């Protein structure tokens, strides 16, 4: 992707309960031009609250998280903010997940 100085950067919210994974993902995303990490969440409830407050363009959402799982958190986020894109992130190898 070529940098576009006229466009706003893509704002990403990282939602994962594993601190090391969030740190690694943040480091990777910081290396991409035209992209900014808008925030991070360690639980489903935090992801819902951060999405509502920060209004990111995209949420990278873990499926399994404490309190509210990523699937339910995604439902709630797109219900209140349908313009936010959500990409599910998982370590599961089965297709059902």
N, C-alpha and C positions, 0 to 999 in steps of 0.2 A: 504494500500500500504506500503510495506516495503522500508525503505530508501536504496538507492543504491549510495554509495559514488563514484562509477566509472562513473555514468551518470551525464550529465549536468542537472541542475534544469530546469523545465518547466517554460518558461518565459511568463507571462500573462500581457496583456494590458487591463485595465478596461476602458470602454467607456460608460459613463452615465452622464446625465446632472444634476442629483440630488446629491449634495455634501454629504449629510448624507448617502445615499445609497452607494456611492463610498467609504466613510470612513468605513462603516460597512463591505463591501465586502473586502476591503483591510485588515482589522483586521482579518477577517475569513481566508483569503488566506495566511496571514503571519503565521498562526498556522499550515499550511500544510508543511510537510517535502518535499524536492525536488521540491519546487515551489517558484518562486520569482515574485513579482509584478514589471514588467519592466517599467511601466508608466501608466498614467491616462489621459483621455480626457473628456472634458465636452461638446463637440460639434462633429458633424459628420466630419467637416473639420479637427478638431484637431485629431480625431481618424485616419483619412486617413494619415495625416502628421506624427503622432507618429508611426503608423504601418510601414510606409516607412523608417523612421529614425531608429527605435528600432528593427525592424524585430523580433517581439515576436513570440512564438510558437502558442499562442492562443490569440484571442481577445474576451472578454466578452462584447457584443455589445447590448446596449439598442435600441429598435426599434424607439422610438420617441425621437429625439434630435433636438436642434436648427440648423439652416441653412441646413444641409444635414441629412436626416433621416438615421437611422441605416441600413435599407435595401440597400439604394443607397451607403452608405459608405462601406458596405460589398462588394457590386459589384465591387467598385473601388479597394478595398484592394486586393481581390482575383484575379482581373485582372492583377495587377502589381506584386503581391506576392502570387502566387497560393499555396505555401507551408504553408501559415499561415492559421490555423484553426479559424473559427469564431463560437461562440456560442451565439445565440440570447437570450437576457434577456428581459422579459416584465412583466408588471403587468396586461396586458389585459387578460380577461377571455374568450374571444371569439376565436374560432378556426381560423377564417380568418386572424387575426393578427399574 
